[in-house]
Amino acid sequence: MTKAYELVVDTIQATAEVFEGLNRALPDPMVPQDEFSGQITLLLPKSLHRLLSTIAEGEGISLNQFLVNVLACRGGVHRGIEYRYSQTPVNEPYYEQIEYRRRLAA
């Protein structure tokens, strides 16, 4: 076995032990979707394009990498909420939280 493979196996085993200690099941693995190319085209207002490009440049990364990071973070939040509230539809708890925050801010 390679060192990287051993580390992956060790990480999975450690995570499984933690989840078992919390009496929780591991989430199901993501199934690759072959029909997606990994490419999308976005049409943005020039002002938003400029803003996002400026932020990415300030972070020292490409605009593409910045957008991938933002989308991955957002997707991770959704997956966490989906797991936590697995008895209810995915979007419902998240949007309930947003509505609650809006009411507090008003």
Secondary structure, 3 states (H helix, E strand, C coil): CCHHHHHHHHHHHHHHHHHHHCCCCCCCCCCCCCCCCCCCCCCCCHHHHHHHHHHHHHHCCCHHHHHHHHHHHHHHHHHHHHHHCCCCCCHHHHHHHHHHHHHHHC
